[in-house]
Amino acid sequence: MSLLDRIPTLSDEEVVNLLANARRLSEHGDEKQQAAAAELLEPLQTEADQRKEARLDRAKEKRAATRKASLKAAAA
């Protein structure tokens, strides 16, 4: 299984760490490392962005539910 195939199974922290490493290697690695990093950068960035958006959506829903419960309790 290639690293590209494993991206969806990685934890959020692993995705962020791998993205940081790929960025670093794309700038400071040897040719082979730069090529490997270039292959991973876009898929990792996409995955990181999607996960961040999902976290923000969950937080927004949680805040809305808490606000609704607070208003309901205050009205009672």
C-alpha positions in Angstrom: 0.0 0.0 0.0 1.5 3.3 -1.0 1.5 6.4 1.2 -1.0 8.0 -1.1 -3.4 5.1 -0.5 -2.9 5.4 3.3 -3.7 9.1 3.6 -7.4 8.6 4.3 -6.6 6.2 7.2 -4.1 8.5 8.9 -5.1 10.5 11.9 -5.4 14.3 11.7 -2.1 14.8 13.5 -0.4 12.4 11.1 -1.7 14.2 8.1 -0.5 17.6 9.4 2.9 16.2 10.3 3.3 14.5 6.9 2.2 17.7 5.2 4.8 19.7 7.1 7.5 17.1 6.3 6.5 17.1 2.6 6.7 20.9 2.5 10.1 20.9 4.2 11.5 18.2 1.8 10.1 19.9 -1.2 12.4 22.9 -0.4 15.4 21.3 1.3 15.5 17.7 0.2 17.6 16.0 -2.4 16.0 15.4 -5.9 14.5 12.1 -5.0 12.9 13.6 -1.8 11.7 16.6 -3.6 10.0 14.4 -6.2 8.3 12.3 -3.6 7.2 15.4 -1.6 5.8 17.0 -4.8 3.7 13.9 -5.4 2.2 14.1 -1.9 1.8 17.8 -1.3 -1.5 18.3 -3.2 -3.3 15.2 -1.8 -2.1 15.9 1.7 -3.2 19.6 1.5 -6.6 18.6 0.2 -7.1 16.0 3.0 -5.9 18.5 5.6 -8.3 21.2 4.3 -11.2 18.7 4.2 -10.6 17.6 7.8 -10.2 21.2 9.0 -13.5 22.1 7.4 -15.2 19.0 8.9 -13.9 20.0 12.4 -15.1 23.6 12.0 -18.6 22.3 10.9 -18.8 20.0 13.9 -17.8 22.8 16.2 -20.4 25.1 14.6 -23.1 22.4 15.1 -22.0 21.9 18.7 -22.2 25.7 19.4 -25.6 25.9 17.9 -26.9 23.0 19.9 -25.4 24.5 23.1 -27.0 27.8 22.3 -30.3 26.2 21.6 -30.2 24.3 24.9 -29.3 27.5 26.8 -32.1 29.4 25.3 -34.6 26.6 26.0 -33.4 26.4 29.6 -33.7 30.2 30.0 -37.2 30.2 28.6 -38.4 27.5 31.0 
